Amino acid sequence: MAELADASIDLVVTSPPYNLRIEYGKYSDRQDRQSYLKWCQKWAAQVRRVLKSSGSFFLNIGSAPSSPMLPHEMVLELRDTFVLQNVIHWIKSITIEDREGDVRSYGHFKPISSKRFLNDCHEYIFHFTKTGRVEIDRLALGVPYQDKSNISRWRHTRGSDLRCRGNTWFIPYETIQSRVKERPHPATFPVQLAEWCVKLHGVSRVQTMLDPFLGIGNSAIAAQRCGVKKFIGFEIDETYLAEAKRRIG
Ligand SMILES: C[S@@+](CC[C@H](N)C(=O)[O-])C[C@H]1O[C@@H](n2cnc3c(N)ncnc32)[C@H](O)[C@@H]1O
């Protein structure tokens, strides 16, 4: 990243290693918490330098029952570097009971066996900007009103049946048959997650997008699907990088 020009990037979507002892191919995910946070501070400063003042930086991070403070510590570590403009919850799985009492479950999660902790069905997406005043395209991810009478009742709808989705994003992992063949990486986010970040920032406002922790290239595929002109990704593991290149064709 040190080689990239100042203020040359419109959008950063990334998920760094979480320091939760994930078994990556090359990277060792076991630092002590303070040196990990200092390292995050270092690359985040580079993200700030390369990001335009009109840009957005979406940072996906989860936690573990043993480290519930991790995402919050990360935000505190970066509070002098960026303004936290939005906090989004990536919901991987949810169970909903409808008015008739029918219970339905959606999505996937890794069940844990514990007498103390709940299954972990969500992660964070922190939306950082330089000023806290970057306009976003809320309706690009809009959903129809449940109660249609709101369309005429509220003037701001301008007669359109589309409202802001809000900050809870249900994005399930795709069902796969073979992890080795279809998802050869231990910690990915779905393409759709990055795609929604591009759309929320505003597709037409993204000329150049960056992912400093590319993995197997889900953010690159999102950029491709959204028609982003230029994408830059960094990955230290040649095997993951080769898979990313193969997937974007
Ligand atoms: C959480 S994963 C990202 C996964 C990615 N979002 C995806 O969906 O495939 C973090 C990645 O960062 C890579 N990594 C760790 N240190 C790095 C560094 N200094 N430069 C570039 N990549 C690095 C790891 O090899 C790992 O693939």
The ligand as a Gaussian input file, in Angstrom:
#p B3LYP/6-31G(d) Opt

LIG

0 1
 C       -9.973000     -12.610000       6.687000
 S       -8.962000     -13.025000       5.337000
 C       -9.698000     -12.164000       3.975000
 C      -10.662000     -13.026000       3.199000
 C      -11.329000     -12.323000       2.041000
 N      -12.208000     -11.269000       2.483000
 C      -12.137000     -13.331000       1.227000
 O      -13.387000     -13.273000       1.244000
 O      -11.522000     -14.222000       0.601000
 C       -7.479000     -12.143000       5.609000
 C       -6.393000     -12.391000       4.573000
 O       -5.317000     -11.491000       4.788000
 C       -4.118000     -12.113000       4.342000
 N       -2.998000     -11.339000       4.902000
 C       -2.474000     -11.368000       6.143000
 N       -1.478000     -10.468000       6.272000
 C       -1.375000      -9.824000       5.087000
 C       -0.545000      -8.771000       4.599000
 N        0.379000      -8.198000       5.379000
 N       -0.719000      -8.355000       3.324000
 C       -1.666000      -8.923000       2.537000
 N       -2.481000      -9.944000       2.935000
 C       -2.339000     -10.379000       4.199000
 C       -4.265000     -13.536000       4.840000
 O       -3.432000     -14.438000       4.122000
 C       -5.786000     -13.792000       4.596000
 O       -5.997000     -14.414000       3.352000

